[in-house]
Amino acid sequence: QVHLVESGGGLVQAGGSLRLSCAASGRTFSRSYMGWFRQAPGKDREFVAAITWIDITYYTDSVKGRFTISRDNAKNTLYLQMNSLKPEDTAVYYCAGRPSTSSSPYTGERHYNYWGQGTQVTVSS
């Protein structure tokens, strides 16, 4: 079982930046496929970004050029650098993972086995 814990959320003004972190337990992180999802109030949870075990990345269109997903396998940590934040980025952000060395673009919740508890990001206008 892999345990994921997000941190780094908070309140920021539009145009600002935040970096989310997701600390993972276990010894399989380096060979795991990891992703970030978010859920805004009253909306379904949606895919934000994903990274494969060989650092191939995928993004939803609305965050391309503003968000960067990365990983540090030595620290068992996943990151999401968020720049040029907009009010519509306000949501609870979740990290997720699956034990996979695939390079396919896994954008659906059903593809992920492990989930964190979420961290709130609020962007004020």
C-alpha positions in Angstrom: 0.0 0.0 0.0 1.2 3.5 -0.9 0.4 6.5 1.3 0.3 9.9 -0.3 0.3 13.2 1.6 -0.1 16.6 -0.2 1.1 19.9 1.1 1.7 23.4 -0.1 -1.8 24.7 -0.7 -3.0 28.1 0.4 -4.5 31.4 -0.5 -2.8 33.4 -3.3 -3.7 36.4 -5.5 -4.4 36.0 -9.2 -1.1 36.0 -11.1 0.8 34.4 -8.1 2.5 31.1 -7.7 2.3 28.0 -5.5 4.2 24.8 -5.4 2.3 21.7 -4.2 4.2 18.7 -2.9 3.1 15.1 -2.5 5.1 12.8 -0.3 4.8 9.1 -1.0 5.6 6.2 1.2 6.9 2.9 0.0 9.8 1.8 -2.2 8.0 1.8 -5.5 7.7 5.5 -6.1 10.4 5.6 -8.8 8.5 3.1 -10.9 5.1 4.7 -10.3 3.0 6.7 -12.7 1.9 9.9 -10.8 -0.7 12.5 -11.4 -2.5 15.6 -10.1 -6.2 16.1 -10.1 -8.4 18.9 -8.8 -12.0 19.4 -7.7 -13.7 22.7 -7.6 -16.8 23.3 -5.6 -19.8 21.8 -7.3 -17.8 20.2 -10.0 -16.4 16.8 -10.7 -12.8 16.0 -10.1 -10.7 16.6 -13.1 -7.3 15.7 -14.4 -4.5 18.3 -14.2 -1.2 16.7 -15.0 0.7 13.4 -15.0 4.2 12.2 -15.1 5.6 8.8 -16.1 8.5 7.0 -14.4 10.8 8.3 -17.1 9.5 11.9 -16.8 7.2 12.1 -19.8 4.6 14.7 -18.8 0.9 15.3 -19.8 -1.2 18.4 -19.0 -4.8 19.4 -19.4 -5.1 22.3 -21.9 -6.1 24.9 -19.3 -2.9 24.6 -17.4 -0.4 24.2 -20.2 2.4 26.8 -20.0 1.5 27.7 -16.4 1.8 24.5 -14.4 4.8 22.1 -14.3 4.7 18.6 -12.8 7.9 17.0 -11.7 9.2 14.3 -9.3 12.2 13.7 -7.1 12.6 10.0 -6.7 15.4 10.3 -4.1 12.9 12.1 -1.9 9.8 10.1 -3.0 8.1 13.4 -3.7 5.9 14.6 -6.5 5.5 18.4 -7.2 3.2 20.7 -9.1 4.6 24.2 -9.7 1.7 26.5 -10.4 2.4 29.9 -11.9 0.1 32.7 -13.3 -2.7 31.3 -11.1 -6.3 32.3 -12.0 -9.4 32.3 -9.9 -10.7 29.4 -11.9 -7.7 27.3 -10.6 -9.4 27.4 -7.1 -10.0 23.8 -6.1 -8.9 21.0 -3.8 -5.8 19.4 -5.4 -5.1 15.7 -5.1 -2.1 13.6 -6.0 -2.6 10.1 -7.3 -0.5 7.2 -8.3 -0.4 3.8 -9.8 2.3 1.1 -10.0 3.0 1.4 -13.7 5.9 1.9 -16.1 3.5 2.8 -18.9 4.0 6.0 -20.9 0.3 6.3 -21.9 -1.6 9.5 -21.0 -3.6 8.3 -18.0 -6.1 11.1 -17.5 -9.0 9.3 -15.8 -9.5 8.7 -12.1 -10.1 5.1 -12.7 -6.4 4.6 -13.8 -5.1 5.5 -10.4 -4.9 3.2 -7.4 -3.6 5.5 -4.6 -4.9 9.0 -3.6 -3.9 11.6 -1.2 -6.3 13.5 1.1 -6.1 16.8 -0.9 -4.9 20.3 -0.3 -6.9 23.5 -0.8 -5.8 26.1 -3.3 -7.7 29.4 -3.4 -6.9 32.1 -5.9 -8.4 35.5 -5.2 -9.2 38.0 -8.0 
